[in-house]
């Protein structure tokens, strides 16, 4: 597995090595579409990665607006090029590396609301939203968590967008 914390906390590749143990992803079995070195990695384009996190919501929010707890939330100026808000904003932000071991990596993201793109979500949270990637003989396990640091309830959803 290869990760790009600086590109939205994305997975760039997930593959089995060939039986010869050559240590290269070439000739291995890719379980997700690998990111291209030039188009995705060099351009820091999360949409070209193998998978990226969907936080603090998944899918799309119609017209980039919703009402929660009696309050209208408008995400139309969040730097999204689409009519609807898509996939949250965590995939558009760099994550920081936390714990690392030979079989596990944790990535973290803290969110403070702001006026710049990908900061319009009005709720302060900590991702711590954490993504924890663990490999063992049976496969890859991705565990995600999010902690609301706002002084009010926060709606949220999460997932991973696999290609």
C-alpha positions as CSV (number, residue, x, y, z in Angstrom):
1,X,0.0,0.0,0.0
2,X,1.2,3.5,-0.8
3,X,-0.3,6.6,0.7
4,X,-0.2,10.4,-0.1
5,X,-1.1,12.2,3.1
6,X,-0.5,15.6,1.4
7,X,-3.0,14.7,-1.3
8,X,-6.2,14.5,0.7
9,X,-5.0,11.6,2.9
10,X,-5.4,9.4,-0.2
11,X,-4.3,5.8,-1.0
12,X,-2.2,6.0,-4.1
13,X,-1.9,2.2,-4.6
14,X,-2.9,-1.0,-3.0
15,X,-1.5,-4.2,-4.5
16,X,-0.1,-7.7,-4.0
17,X,3.6,-8.1,-4.7
18,X,4.5,-10.8,-7.3
19,X,5.6,-14.1,-5.9
20,X,9.2,-13.4,-6.9
21,X,9.4,-10.8,-4.1
22,X,10.9,-8.2,-6.4
23,X,9.5,-5.3,-4.3
24,X,7.9,-3.5,-7.3
25,X,4.3,-2.8,-7.9
26,X,4.9,-3.6,-11.6
27,X,3.5,-7.1,-12.3
28,X,1.6,-7.1,-9.0
29,X,-2.1,-7.5,-8.7
30,X,-3.6,-4.0,-8.1
31,X,-6.8,-4.1,-6.0
32,X,-7.5,-0.4,-6.7
33,X,-6.6,1.8,-9.7
34,X,-3.1,3.1,-9.0
35,X,-2.4,6.8,-9.1
36,X,-0.4,7.9,-12.1
37,X,2.9,9.6,-11.2
38,X,2.5,12.5,-13.5
39,X,-1.2,13.2,-13.7
40,X,-2.3,12.5,-10.2
41,X,0.8,12.6,-7.9
42,X,2.7,15.5,-9.5
43,X,-0.5,17.5,-9.8
44,X,-1.6,16.6,-6.3
45,X,-5.0,15.6,-7.7
46,X,-7.0,13.5,-5.3
47,X,-9.4,12.5,-8.0
48,X,-6.6,10.6,-9.7
49,X,-5.7,8.5,-6.6
50,X,-6.7,4.9,-5.9
51,X,-9.0,6.0,-3.0
52,X,-9.6,9.0,-0.8
53,X,-11.6,9.7,2.4
54,X,-15.1,11.2,2.3
55,X,-15.5,13.4,5.3
56,X,-17.4,15.0,6.9
57,X,-20.1,13.8,4.5
58,X,-20.3,11.3,1.7
59,X,-22.0,11.5,-1.7
60,X,-23.5,14.8,-2.7
61,X,-25.5,17.6,-1.0
62,X,-28.1,18.9,-3.4
63,X,-27.5,22.5,-4.4
64,X,-24.6,22.5,-1.8
65,X,-27.1,23.3,1.0
66,X,-28.9,21.5,3.8
67,X,-30.7,22.3,7.0
68,X,-29.6,20.7,10.2
69,X,-30.9,21.5,13.7
70,X,-32.9,24.5,12.4
71,X,-29.9,26.0,10.7
72,X,-29.2,26.3,7.0
73,X,-25.7,25.3,6.0
74,X,-24.5,26.7,2.6
75,X,-21.4,25.1,1.1
76,X,-21.8,26.7,-2.4
77,X,-18.6,28.7,-2.0
78,X,-16.4,25.8,-0.8
79,X,-14.3,25.7,-3.9
80,X,-16.3,22.9,-5.5
81,X,-16.6,23.2,-9.3
82,X,-20.0,21.4,-9.3
83,X,-23.5,22.5,-8.6
84,X,-23.8,20.1,-5.7
85,X,-21.3,19.8,-2.8
86,X,-19.5,16.4,-3.3
87,X,-17.7,14.1,-0.9
88,X,-17.0,16.5,1.9
89,X,-13.7,18.4,2.0
90,X,-11.2,16.2,3.7
91,X,-10.0,14.8,0.3
92,X,-9.1,18.4,-0.7
93,X,-6.9,19.0,2.4
94,X,-3.5,17.7,3.4
95,X,-3.4,15.2,6.3
96,X,-0.6,14.8,8.8
97,X,1.1,11.5,9.6
98,X,0.7,10.2,13.1
99,X,1.6,6.7,14.3
100,X,3.6,4.5,11.9
101,X,4.7,0.9,12.2
102,X,5.6,-1.8,9.6
103,X,1.9,-2.8,9.3
104,X,0.0,0.4,10.3
105,X,-0.2,4.1,9.5
106,X,-2.5,6.7,11.1
107,X,-3.3,10.0,9.3
108,X,-4.9,12.9,11.0
109,X,-6.8,16.1,10.0
110,X,-8.1,18.9,12.2
111,X,-10.7,21.3,10.7
112,X,-11.3,24.9,11.7
113,X,-14.1,26.6,9.9
114,X,-12.9,29.5,7.7
115,X,-13.7,31.5,4.5
116,X,-11.0,29.8,2.3
117,X,-12.1,26.9,0.0
118,X,-12.5,23.5,1.7
119,X,-13.0,25.3,5.0
120,X,-16.7,26.3,4.8
121,X,-18.0,23.4,6.9
122,X,-19.2,25.4,9.9
123,X,-18.4,22.8,12.5
124,X,-15.0,22.4,14.1
125,X,-13.9,18.8,14.2
126,X,-10.9,16.7,14.6
127,X,-10.2,13.7,12.3
128,X,-8.8,12.4,14.9
129,X,-10.9,12.4,12.0
130,X,-8.3,9.6,11.9
131,X,-7.7,7.2,9.2
132,X,-6.0,4.1,10.3
133,X,-4.6,1.8,7.6
134,X,-3.6,-1.7,8.8
135,X,-2.3,-4.6,6.7
136,X,-2.2,-8.2,7.7
137,X,-2.3,-11.5,6.0
138,X,-6.0,-11.2,5.3
139,X,-6.0,-7.8,3.7
140,X,-6.2,-4.0,4.2
141,X,-8.4,-2.6,7.0
142,X,-9.2,1.1,7.0
143,X,-10.8,2.5,10.2
144,X,-12.0,6.1,10.3
145,X,-13.2,8.1,13.2
146,X,-14.2,11.7,13.7
147,X,-14.7,13.8,16.9
148,X,-17.0,16.8,17.0
149,X,-15.2,19.7,18.7
150,X,-18.0,22.2,18.0
151,X,-20.2,23.5,20.8
152,X,-23.3,22.1,18.9
153,X,-24.4,18.9,17.3
154,X,-22.7,18.2,14.0
155,X,-24.1,16.0,11.2
156,X,-21.6,13.8,9.5
157,X,-21.0,10.8,7.3
158,X,-17.8,9.1,6.2
159,X,-16.5,6.6,3.8
160,X,-13.8,6.0,1.2
161,X,-14.0,6.6,-2.5
162,X,-12.4,3.6,-4.2
163,X,-11.4,3.6,-7.9
